[in-house]
Amino acid sequence: MNFPVSIQAHDVDDFLKWAGDDRIMRYLRWDTITSREEALTYLGKVAIPYPWHWSISLDGERSIAYVSIRDVKW
């Protein structure tokens, strides 16, 4: 497993596999992604532009999840 890897637009199909699954998305604070176009828009506006969004990948090939880590000041 490779971590972290910058999430990219070419990860869209892998991203959609889990972001489009209601069984997974019910645990997250955002809605299920319902199309490839919506996934590309989400990645382009929310994930790719910000350095704290990373993909978790298998063998540097498939993105199986992604994480967002930011500096939190308590």
PyMOL Python script that loads the backbone (N, CA, C, O; Angstrom):
from pymol import cmd

cmd.read_pdbstr("""\
ATOM      1  N   MET A   1       0.847  -1.172   0.000  1.00  0.00           N
ATOM      2  CA  MET A   1       0.000   0.000   0.000  1.00  0.00           C
ATOM      3  C   MET A   1       0.889   1.231   0.000  1.00  0.00           C
ATOM      4  O   MET A   1       1.864   1.304   0.748  1.00  0.00           O
ATOM      5  N   ASN A   2       0.550   2.196  -0.839  1.00  0.00           N
ATOM      6  CA  ASN A   2       1.282   3.452  -0.916  1.00  0.00           C
ATOM      7  C   ASN A   2       0.455   4.562  -0.295  1.00  0.00           C
ATOM      8  O   ASN A   2      -0.730   4.710  -0.593  1.00  0.00           O
ATOM      9  N   PHE A   3       1.085   5.335   0.565  1.00  0.00           N
ATOM     10  CA  PHE A   3       0.401   6.442   1.206  1.00  0.00           C
ATOM     11  C   PHE A   3       1.423   7.476   1.573  1.00  0.00           C
ATOM     12  O   PHE A   3       2.495   7.073   2.024  1.00  0.00           O
ATOM     13  N   PRO A   4       1.220   8.738   1.437  1.00  0.00           N
ATOM     14  CA  PRO A   4       0.133   9.379   0.693  1.00  0.00           C
ATOM     15  C   PRO A   4       0.499   9.564  -0.775  1.00  0.00           C
ATOM     16  O   PRO A   4       1.675   9.615  -1.135  1.00  0.00           O
ATOM     17  N   VAL A   5      -0.490   9.660  -1.582  1.00  0.00           N
ATOM     18  CA  VAL A   5      -0.348   9.945  -3.004  1.00  0.00           C
ATOM     19  C   VAL A   5      -1.335  11.055  -3.324  1.00  0.00           C
ATOM     20  O   VAL A   5      -2.495  10.985  -2.919  1.00  0.00           O
ATOM     21  N   SER A   6      -0.897  12.065  -4.036  1.00  0.00           N
ATOM     22  CA  SER A   6      -1.813  13.138  -4.407  1.00  0.00           C
ATOM     23  C   SER A   6      -2.949  12.573  -5.242  1.00  0.00           C
ATOM     24  O   SER A   6      -2.716  11.816  -6.184  1.00  0.00           O
ATOM     25  N   ILE A   7      -4.165  12.935  -4.903  1.00  0.00           N
ATOM     26  CA  ILE A   7      -5.314  12.478  -5.686  1.00  0.00           C
ATOM     27  C   ILE A   7      -5.367  13.284  -6.978  1.00  0.00           C
ATOM     28  O   ILE A   7      -5.168  14.499  -6.963  1.00  0.00           O
ATOM     29  N   GLN A   8      -5.633  12.617  -8.085  1.00  0.00           N
ATOM     30  CA  GLN A   8      -5.616  13.236  -9.409  1.00  0.00           C
ATOM     31  C   GLN A   8      -6.890  12.901 -10.173  1.00  0.00           C
ATOM     32  O   GLN A   8      -7.636  12.003  -9.784  1.00  0.00           O
ATOM     33  N   ALA A   9      -7.133  13.618 -11.251  1.00  0.00           N
ATOM     34  CA  ALA A   9      -8.327  13.383 -12.073  1.00  0.00           C
ATOM     35  C   ALA A   9      -8.353  11.966 -12.647  1.00  0.00           C
ATOM     36  O   ALA A   9      -9.432  11.409 -12.847  1.00  0.00           O
ATOM     37  N   HIS A  10      -7.185  11.372 -12.916  1.00  0.00           N
ATOM     38  CA  HIS A  10      -7.180  10.010 -13.462  1.00  0.00           C
ATOM     39  C   HIS A  10      -7.641   8.968 -12.433  1.00  0.00           C
ATOM     40  O   HIS A  10      -7.834   7.804 -12.786  1.00  0.00           O
ATOM     41  N   ASP A  11      -7.822   9.368 -11.163  1.00  0.00           N
ATOM     42  CA  ASP A  11      -8.329   8.482 -10.120  1.00  0.00           C
ATOM     43  C   ASP A  11      -9.858   8.439 -10.089  1.00  0.00           C
ATOM     44  O   ASP A  11     -10.441   7.759  -9.243  1.00  0.00           O
ATOM     45  N   VAL A  12     -10.507   9.156 -10.999  1.00  0.00           N
ATOM     46  CA  VAL A  12     -11.957   9.335 -10.924  1.00  0.00           C
ATOM     47  C   VAL A  12     -12.736   8.019 -10.918  1.00  0.00           C
ATOM     48  O   VAL A  12     -13.689   7.894 -10.148  1.00  0.00           O
ATOM     49  N   ASP A  13     -12.378   7.054 -11.726  1.00  0.00           N
ATOM     50  CA  ASP A  13     -13.136   5.806 -11.772  1.00  0.00           C
ATOM     51  C   ASP A  13     -12.997   5.010 -10.472  1.00  0.00           C
ATOM     52  O   ASP A  13     -13.967   4.433  -9.982  1.00  0.00           O
ATOM     53  N   ASP A  14     -11.791   4.986  -9.925  1.00  0.00           N
ATOM     54  CA  ASP A  14     -11.595   4.318  -8.635  1.00  0.00           C
ATOM     55  C   ASP A  14     -12.322   5.071  -7.528  1.00  0.00           C
ATOM     56  O   ASP A  14     -12.948   4.457  -6.664  1.00  0.00           O
ATOM     57  N   PHE A  15     -12.243   6.390  -7.551  1.00  0.00           N
ATOM     58  CA  PHE A  15     -12.935   7.234  -6.574  1.00  0.00           C
ATOM     59  C   PHE A  15     -14.440   6.970  -6.610  1.00  0.00           C
ATOM     60  O   PHE A  15     -15.080   6.859  -5.565  1.00  0.00           O
ATOM     61  N   LEU A  16     -14.993   6.873  -7.798  1.00  0.00           N
ATOM     62  CA  LEU A  16     -16.434   6.667  -7.956  1.00  0.00           C
ATOM     63  C   LEU A  16     -16.884   5.305  -7.439  1.00  0.00           C
ATOM     64  O   LEU A  16     -18.036   5.153  -7.031  1.00  0.00           O
ATOM     65  N   LYS A  17     -16.006   4.321  -7.450  1.00  0.00           N
ATOM     66  CA  LYS A  17     -16.371   2.992  -6.941  1.00  0.00           C
ATOM     67  C   LYS A  17     -16.803   3.042  -5.481  1.00  0.00           C
ATOM     68  O   LYS A  17     -17.770   2.382  -5.101  1.00  0.00           O
ATOM     69  N   TRP A  18     -16.107   3.809  -4.665  1.00  0.00           N
ATOM     70  CA  TRP A  18     -16.512   3.878  -3.259  1.00  0.00           C
ATOM     71  C   TRP A  18     -17.328   5.122  -2.949  1.00  0.00           C
ATOM     72  O   TRP A  18     -18.214   5.067  -2.096  1.00  0.00           O
ATOM     73  N   ALA A  19     -17.058   6.249  -3.615  1.00  0.00           N
ATOM     74  CA  ALA A  19     -17.824   7.476  -3.353  1.00  0.00           C
ATOM     75  C   ALA A  19     -19.240   7.374  -3.911  1.00  0.00           C
ATOM     76  O   ALA A  19     -20.111   8.164  -3.547  1.00  0.00           O
ATOM     77  N   GLY A  20     -19.471   6.411  -4.786  1.00  0.00           N
ATOM     78  CA  GLY A  20     -20.800   6.186  -5.338  1.00  0.00           C
ATOM     79  C   GLY A  20     -21.562   5.080  -4.622  1.00  0.00           C
ATOM     80  O   GLY A  20     -22.652   4.703  -5.052  1.00  0.00           O
ATOM     81  N   ASP A  21     -21.009   4.562  -3.547  1.00  0.00           N
ATOM     82  CA  ASP A  21     -21.628   3.455  -2.804  1.00  0.00           C
ATOM     83  C   ASP A  21     -22.293   3.986  -1.532  1.00  0.00           C
ATOM     84  O   ASP A  21     -21.614   4.449  -0.615  1.00  0.00           O
ATOM     85  N   ASP A  22     -23.618   3.914  -1.486  1.00  0.00           N
ATOM     86  CA  ASP A  22     -24.370   4.410  -0.324  1.00  0.00           C
ATOM     87  C   ASP A  22     -23.963   3.714   0.975  1.00  0.00           C
ATOM     88  O   ASP A  22     -24.021   4.320   2.045  1.00  0.00           O
ATOM     89  N   ARG A  23     -23.553   2.456   0.891  1.00  0.00           N
ATOM     90  CA  ARG A  23     -23.165   1.729   2.106  1.00  0.00           C
ATOM     91  C   ARG A  23     -21.904   2.322   2.733  1.00  0.00           C
ATOM     92  O   ARG A  23     -21.725   2.261   3.949  1.00  0.00           O
ATOM     93  N   ILE A  24     -21.048   2.885   1.919  1.00  0.00           N
ATOM     94  CA  ILE A  24     -19.831   3.530   2.419  1.00  0.00           C
ATOM     95  C   ILE A  24     -20.110   4.978   2.785  1.00  0.00           C
ATOM     96  O   ILE A  24     -19.691   5.450   3.842  1.00  0.00           O
ATOM     97  N   MET A  25     -20.807   5.671   1.922  1.00  0.00           N
ATOM     98  CA  MET A  25     -21.004   7.110   2.087  1.00  0.00           C
ATOM     99  C   MET A  25     -21.894   7.479   3.275  1.00  0.00           C
ATOM    100  O   MET A  25     -21.863   8.623   3.730  1.00  0.00           O
ATOM    101  N   ARG A  26     -22.670   6.551   3.775  1.00  0.00           N
ATOM    102  CA  ARG A  26     -23.529   6.873   4.931  1.00  0.00           C
ATOM    103  C   ARG A  26     -22.708   7.238   6.168  1.00  0.00           C
ATOM    104  O   ARG A  26     -23.238   7.836   7.105  1.00  0.00           O
ATOM    105  N   TYR A  27     -21.428   6.888   6.179  1.00  0.00           N
ATOM    106  CA  TYR A  27     -20.559   7.212   7.303  1.00  0.00           C
ATOM    107  C   TYR A  27     -19.814   8.534   7.135  1.00  0.00           C
ATOM    108  O   TYR A  27     -19.092   8.966   8.034  1.00  0.00           O
ATOM    109  N   LEU A  28     -19.992   9.166   5.990  1.00  0.00           N
ATOM    110  CA  LEU A  28     -19.281  10.413   5.712  1.00  0.00           C
ATOM    111  C   LEU A  28     -20.226  11.606   5.786  1.00  0.00           C
ATOM    112  O   LEU A  28     -21.446  11.444   5.806  1.00  0.00           O
ATOM    113  N   ARG A  29     -19.656  12.791   5.826  1.00  0.00           N
ATOM    114  CA  ARG A  29     -20.445  14.012   5.943  1.00  0.00           C
ATOM    115  C   ARG A  29     -20.861  14.596   4.611  1.00  0.00           C
ATOM    116  O   ARG A  29     -21.450  15.677   4.582  1.00  0.00           O
ATOM    117  N   TRP A  30     -20.580  13.931   3.516  1.00  0.00           N
ATOM    118  CA  TRP A  30     -20.971  14.440   2.215  1.00  0.00           C
ATOM    119  C   TRP A  30     -21.804  13.399   1.492  1.00  0.00           C
ATOM    120  O   TRP A  30     -21.786  12.218   1.840  1.00  0.00           O
ATOM    121  N   ASP A  31     -22.523  13.842   0.496  1.00  0.00           N
ATOM    122  CA  ASP A  31     -23.474  12.985  -0.212  1.00  0.00           C
ATOM    123  C   ASP A  31     -22.769  12.013  -1.164  1.00  0.00           C
ATOM    124  O   ASP A  31     -21.640  12.236  -1.601  1.00  0.00           O
ATOM    125  N   THR A  32     -23.480  10.937  -1.462  1.00  0.00           N
ATOM    126  CA  THR A  32     -23.004   9.956  -2.427  1.00  0.00           C
ATOM    127  C   THR A  32     -22.832  10.621  -3.796  1.00  0.00           C
ATOM    128  O   THR A  32     -23.700  11.372  -4.239  1.00  0.00           O
ATOM    129  N   ILE A  33     -21.730  10.345  -4.447  1.00  0.00           N
ATOM    130  CA  ILE A  33     -21.465  10.853  -5.795  1.00  0.00           C
ATOM    131  C   ILE A  33     -22.211   9.925  -6.763  1.00  0.00           C
ATOM    132  O   ILE A  33     -22.084   8.704  -6.676  1.00  0.00           O
ATOM    133  N   THR A  34     -22.976  10.499  -7.673  1.00  0.00           N
ATOM    134  CA  THR A  34     -23.851   9.665  -8.504  1.00  0.00           C
ATOM    135  C   THR A  34     -23.422   9.521  -9.968  1.00  0.00           C
ATOM    136  O   THR A  34     -24.029   8.744 -10.705  1.00  0.00           O
ATOM    137  N   SER A  35     -22.407  10.241 -10.400  1.00  0.00           N
ATOM    138  CA  SER A  35     -21.979  10.126 -11.795  1.00  0.00           C
ATOM    139  C   SER A  35     -20.485  10.438 -11.918  1.00  0.00           C
ATOM    140  O   SER A  35     -19.877  11.021 -11.020  1.00  0.00           O
ATOM    141  N   ARG A  36     -19.924  10.041 -13.034  1.00  0.00           N
ATOM    142  CA  ARG A  36     -18.506  10.320 -13.310  1.00  0.00           C
ATOM    143  C   ARG A  36     -18.273  11.827 -13.403  1.00  0.00           C
ATOM    144  O   ARG A  36     -17.259  12.332 -12.920  1.00  0.00           O
ATOM    145  N   GLU A  37     -19.201  12.535 -14.016  1.00  0.00           N
ATOM    146  CA  GLU A  37     -19.073  13.992 -14.143  1.00  0.00           C
ATOM    147  C   GLU A  37     -19.087  14.663 -12.772  1.00  0.00           C
ATOM    148  O   GLU A  37     -18.308  15.580 -12.510  1.00  0.00           O
ATOM    149  N   GLU A  38     -19.980  14.195 -11.901  1.00  0.00           N
ATOM    150  CA  GLU A  38     -20.036  14.743 -10.539  1.00  0.00           C
ATOM    151  C   GLU A  38     -18.745  14.432  -9.784  1.00  0.00           C
ATOM    152  O   GLU A  38     -18.251  15.266  -9.026  1.00  0.00           O
ATOM    153  N   ALA A  39     -18.206  13.246  -9.988  1.00  0.00           N
ATOM    154  CA  ALA A  39     -16.946  12.873  -9.350  1.00  0.00           C
ATOM    155  C   ALA A  39     -15.797  13.755  -9.841  1.00  0.00           C
ATOM    156  O   ALA A  39     -14.979  14.207  -9.040  1.00  0.00           O
ATOM    157  N   LEU A  40     -15.731  14.000 -11.143  1.00  0.00           N
ATOM    158  CA  LEU A  40     -14.696  14.883 -11.693  1.00  0.00           C
ATOM    159  C   LEU A  40     -14.828  16.295 -11.143  1.00  0.00           C
ATOM    160  O   LEU A  40     -13.825  16.936 -10.826  1.00  0.00           O
ATOM    161  N   THR A  41     -16.051  16.779 -11.028  1.00  0.00           N
ATOM    162  CA  THR A  41     -16.278  18.109 -10.474  1.00  0.00           C
ATOM    163  C   THR A  41     -15.834  18.163  -9.021  1.00  0.00           C
ATOM    164  O   THR A  41     -15.164  19.111  -8.611  1.00  0.00           O
ATOM    165  N   TYR A  42     -16.200  17.160  -8.244  1.00  0.00           N
ATOM    166  CA  TYR A  42     -15.807  17.113  -6.836  1.00  0.00           C
ATOM    167  C   TYR A  42     -14.278  17.091  -6.711  1.00  0.00           C
ATOM    168  O   TYR A  42     -13.702  17.879  -5.961  1.00  0.00           O
ATOM    169  N   LEU A  43     -13.643  16.206  -7.432  1.00  0.00           N
ATOM    170  CA  LEU A  43     -12.182  16.126  -7.356  1.00  0.00           C
ATOM    171  C   LEU A  43     -11.541  17.439  -7.784  1.00  0.00           C
ATOM    172  O   LEU A  43     -10.592  17.902  -7.151  1.00  0.00           O
ATOM    173  N   GLY A  44     -12.050  18.041  -8.851  1.00  0.00           N
ATOM    174  CA  GLY A  44     -11.471  19.277  -9.380  1.00  0.00           C
ATOM    175  C   GLY A  44     -11.656  20.481  -8.481  1.00  0.00           C
ATOM    176  O   GLY A  44     -10.804  21.369  -8.450  1.00  0.00           O
ATOM    177  N   LYS A  45     -12.761  20.523  -7.748  1.00  0.00           N
ATOM    178  CA  LYS A  45     -13.036  21.684  -6.887  1.00  0.00           C
ATOM    179  C   LYS A  45     -12.655  21.471  -5.434  1.00  0.00           C
ATOM    180  O   LYS A  45     -12.258  22.418  -4.754  1.00  0.00           O
ATOM    181  N   VAL A  46     -12.769  20.246  -4.950  1.00  0.00           N
ATOM    182  CA  VAL A  46     -12.607  19.998  -3.521  1.00  0.00           C
ATOM    183  C   VAL A  46     -11.291  19.307  -3.176  1.00  0.00           C
ATOM    184  O   VAL A  46     -10.658  19.665  -2.182  1.00  0.00           O
ATOM    185  N   ALA A  47     -10.875  18.349  -3.952  1.00  0.00           N
ATOM    186  CA  ALA A  47      -9.725  17.528  -3.563  1.00  0.00           C
ATOM    187  C   ALA A  47      -8.407  17.938  -4.207  1.00  0.00           C
ATOM    188  O   ALA A  47      -7.431  18.190  -3.500  1.00  0.00           O
ATOM    189  N   ILE A  48      -8.362  18.009  -5.507  1.00  0.00           N
ATOM    190  CA  ILE A  48      -7.100  18.221  -6.220  1.00  0.00           C
ATOM    191  C   ILE A  48      -6.421  19.556  -5.884  1.00  0.00           C
ATOM    192  O   ILE A  48      -5.200  19.581  -5.734  1.00  0.00           O
ATOM    193  N   PRO A  49      -7.158  20.664  -5.761  1.00  0.00           N
ATOM    194  CA  PRO A  49      -6.482  21.944  -5.528  1.00  0.00           C
ATOM    195  C   PRO A  49      -5.812  22.088  -4.160  1.00  0.00           C
ATOM    196  O   PRO A  49      -5.018  23.008  -3.964  1.00  0.00           O
ATOM    197  N   TYR A  50      -6.111  21.210  -3.226  1.00  0.00           N
ATOM    198  CA  TYR A  50      -5.633  21.399  -1.857  1.00  0.00           C
ATOM    199  C   TYR A  50      -4.658  20.295  -1.459  1.00  0.00           C
ATOM    200  O   TYR A  50      -4.958  19.115  -1.637  1.00  0.00           O
ATOM    201  N   PRO A  51      -3.510  20.661  -0.929  1.00  0.00           N
ATOM    202  CA  PRO A  51      -2.454  19.686  -0.652  1.00  0.00           C
ATOM    203  C   PRO A  51      -2.758  18.738   0.505  1.00  0.00           C
ATOM    204  O   PRO A  51      -2.003  17.788   0.710  1.00  0.00           O
ATOM    205  N   TRP A  52      -3.804  18.946   1.251  1.00  0.00           N
ATOM    206  CA  TRP A  52      -4.103  18.068   2.382  1.00  0.00           C
ATOM    207  C   TRP A  52      -5.058  16.930   2.013  1.00  0.00           C
ATOM    208  O   TRP A  52      -5.497  16.191   2.894  1.00  0.00           O
ATOM    209  N   HIS A  53      -5.383  16.779   0.742  1.00  0.00           N
ATOM    210  CA  HIS A  53      -6.207  15.660   0.262  1.00  0.00           C
ATOM    211  C   HIS A  53      -5.290  14.645  -0.419  1.00  0.00           C
ATOM    212  O   HIS A  53      -4.620  14.964  -1.401  1.00  0.00           O
ATOM    213  N   TRP A  54      -5.266  13.421   0.110  1.00  0.00           N
ATOM    214  CA  TRP A  54      -4.398  12.384  -0.421  1.00  0.00           C
ATOM    215  C   TRP A  54      -5.173  11.118  -0.698  1.00  0.00           C
ATOM    216  O   TRP A  54      -6.155  10.807  -0.024  1.00  0.00           O
ATOM    217  N   SER A  55      -4.722  10.403  -1.691  1.00  0.00           N
ATOM    218  CA  SER A  55      -5.305   9.121  -2.053  1.00  0.00           C
ATOM    219  C   SER A  55      -4.557   8.006  -1.326  1.00  0.00           C
ATOM    220  O   SER A  55      -3.341   8.072  -1.150  1.00  0.00           O
ATOM    221  N   ILE A  56      -5.285   7.003  -0.914  1.00  0.00           N
ATOM    222  CA  ILE A  56      -4.685   5.768  -0.429  1.00  0.00           C
ATOM    223  C   ILE A  56      -4.755   4.816  -1.616  1.00  0.00           C
ATOM    224  O   ILE A  56      -5.838   4.541  -2.131  1.00  0.00           O
ATOM    225  N   SER A  57      -3.627   4.325  -2.040  1.00  0.00           N
ATOM    226  CA  SER A  57      -3.613   3.503  -3.250  1.00  0.00           C
ATOM    227  C   SER A  57      -3.007   2.132  -2.987  1.00  0.00           C
ATOM    228  O   SER A  57      -2.228   1.938  -2.054  1.00  0.00           O
ATOM    229  N   LEU A  58      -3.387   1.197  -3.834  1.00  0.00           N
ATOM    230  CA  LEU A  58      -2.805  -0.133  -3.811  1.00  0.00           C
ATOM    231  C   LEU A  58      -1.774  -0.211  -4.915  1.00  0.00           C
ATOM    232  O   LEU A  58      -2.091   0.025  -6.081  1.00  0.00           O
ATOM    233  N   ASP A  59      -0.551  -0.538  -4.563  1.00  0.00           N
ATOM    234  CA  ASP A  59       0.524  -0.706  -5.540  1.00  0.00           C
ATOM    235  C   ASP A  59       0.754   0.536  -6.395  1.00  0.00           C
ATOM    236  O   ASP A  59       1.270   0.429  -7.507  1.00  0.00           O
ATOM    237  N   GLY A  60       0.380   1.718  -5.891  1.00  0.00           N
ATOM    238  CA  GLY A  60       0.556   2.940  -6.659  1.00  0.00           C
ATOM    239  C   GLY A  60      -0.338   3.016  -7.874  1.00  0.00           C
ATOM    240  O   GLY A  60      -0.151   3.887  -8.724  1.00  0.00           O
ATOM    241  N   GLU A  61      -1.304   2.124  -7.975  1.00  0.00           N
ATOM    242  CA  GLU A  61      -2.158   2.034  -9.159  1.00  0.00           C
ATOM    243  C   GLU A  61      -3.598   2.458  -8.875  1.00  0.00           C
ATOM    244  O   GLU A  61      -4.097   3.420  -9.459  1.00  0.00           O
ATOM    245  N   ARG A  62      -4.259   1.734  -7.975  1.00  0.00           N
ATOM    246  CA  ARG A  62      -5.678   1.975  -7.734  1.00  0.00           C
ATOM    247  C   ARG A  62      -5.886   2.772  -6.461  1.00  0.00           C
ATOM    248  O   ARG A  62      -5.299   2.473  -5.421  1.00  0.00           O
ATOM    249  N   SER A  63      -6.716   3.777  -6.554  1.00  0.00           N
ATOM    250  CA  SER A  63      -7.093   4.561  -5.392  1.00  0.00           C
ATOM    251  C   SER A  63      -8.259   3.849  -4.700  1.00  0.00           C
ATOM    252  O   SER A  63      -9.310   3.642  -5.307  1.00  0.00           O
ATOM    253  N   ILE A  64      -8.072   3.474  -3.424  1.00  0.00           N
ATOM    254  CA  ILE A  64      -9.127   2.757  -2.715  1.00  0.00           C
ATOM    255  C   ILE A  64      -9.835   3.628  -1.687  1.00  0.00           C
ATOM    256  O   ILE A  64     -10.873   3.237  -1.153  1.00  0.00           O
ATOM    257  N   ALA A  65      -9.288   4.797  -1.406  1.00  0.00           N
ATOM    258  CA  ALA A  65      -9.900   5.732  -0.451  1.00  0.00           C
ATOM    259  C   ALA A  65      -9.100   7.020  -0.509  1.00  0.00           C
ATOM    260  O   ALA A  65      -8.039   7.085  -1.130  1.00  0.00           O
ATOM    261  N   TYR A  66      -9.626   8.041   0.147  1.00  0.00           N
ATOM    262  CA  TYR A  66      -8.788   9.216   0.273  1.00  0.00           C
ATOM    263  C   TYR A  66      -9.007   9.857   1.625  1.00  0.00           C
ATOM    264  O   TYR A  66     -10.066   9.713   2.235  1.00  0.00           O
ATOM    265  N   VAL A  67      -8.004  10.558   2.079  1.00  0.00           N
ATOM    266  CA  VAL A  67      -8.051  11.196   3.381  1.00  0.00           C
ATOM    267  C   VAL A  67      -7.779  12.681   3.228  1.00  0.00           C
ATOM    268  O   VAL A  67      -7.121  13.127   2.288  1.00  0.00           O
ATOM    269  N   SER A  68      -8.302  13.419   4.172  1.00  0.00           N
ATOM    270  CA  SER A  68      -8.089  14.854   4.226  1.00  0.00           C
ATOM    271  C   SER A  68      -7.539  15.168   5.612  1.00  0.00           C
ATOM    272  O   SER A  68      -8.200  14.932   6.623  1.00  0.00           O
ATOM    273  N   ILE A  69      -6.331  15.699   5.644  1.00  0.00           N
ATOM    274  CA  ILE A  69      -5.686  16.000   6.907  1.00  0.00           C
ATOM    275  C   ILE A  69      -5.273  17.460   6.897  1.00  0.00           C
ATOM    276  O   ILE A  69      -4.536  17.915   6.021  1.00  0.00           O
ATOM    277  N   ARG A  70      -5.767  18.183   7.895  1.00  0.00           N
ATOM    278  CA  ARG A  70      -5.403  19.603   8.010  1.00  0.00           C
ATOM    279  C   ARG A  70      -4.906  19.872   9.416  1.00  0.00           C
ATOM    280  O   ARG A  70      -5.181  19.118  10.350  1.00  0.00           O
ATOM    281  N   ASP A  71      -4.184  20.941   9.544  1.00  0.00           N
ATOM    282  CA  ASP A  71      -3.699  21.369  10.841  1.00  0.00           C
ATOM    283  C   ASP A  71      -4.881  21.887  11.658  1.00  0.00           C
ATOM    284  O   ASP A  71      -5.571  22.824  11.257  1.00  0.00           O
ATOM    285  N   VAL A  72      -5.095  21.265  12.794  1.00  0.00           N
ATOM    286  CA  VAL A  72      -6.190  21.672  13.671  1.00  0.00           C
ATOM    287  C   VAL A  72      -5.595  22.273  14.920  1.00  0.00           C
ATOM    288  O   VAL A  72      -4.764  21.654  15.585  1.00  0.00           O
ATOM    289  N   LYS A  73      -6.014  23.466  15.236  1.00  0.00           N
ATOM    290  CA  LYS A  73      -5.534  24.134  16.452  1.00  0.00           C
ATOM    291  C   LYS A  73      -6.637  24.038  17.506  1.00  0.00           C
ATOM    292  O   LYS A  73      -7.739  24.553  17.318  1.00  0.00           O
ATOM    293  N   TRP A  74      -6.329  23.386  18.591  1.00  0.00           N
ATOM    294  CA  TRP A  74      -7.319  23.209  19.666  1.00  0.00           C
ATOM    295  C   TRP A  74      -7.323  24.360  20.610  1.00  0.00           C
ATOM    296  O   TRP A  74      -8.095  24.369  21.569  1.00  0.00           O
TER     297      TRP A  74
END
""", "prot")
cmd.dss("prot")
cmd.show_as("cartoon", "prot")
cmd.util.cbc("prot")
cmd.orient("prot")
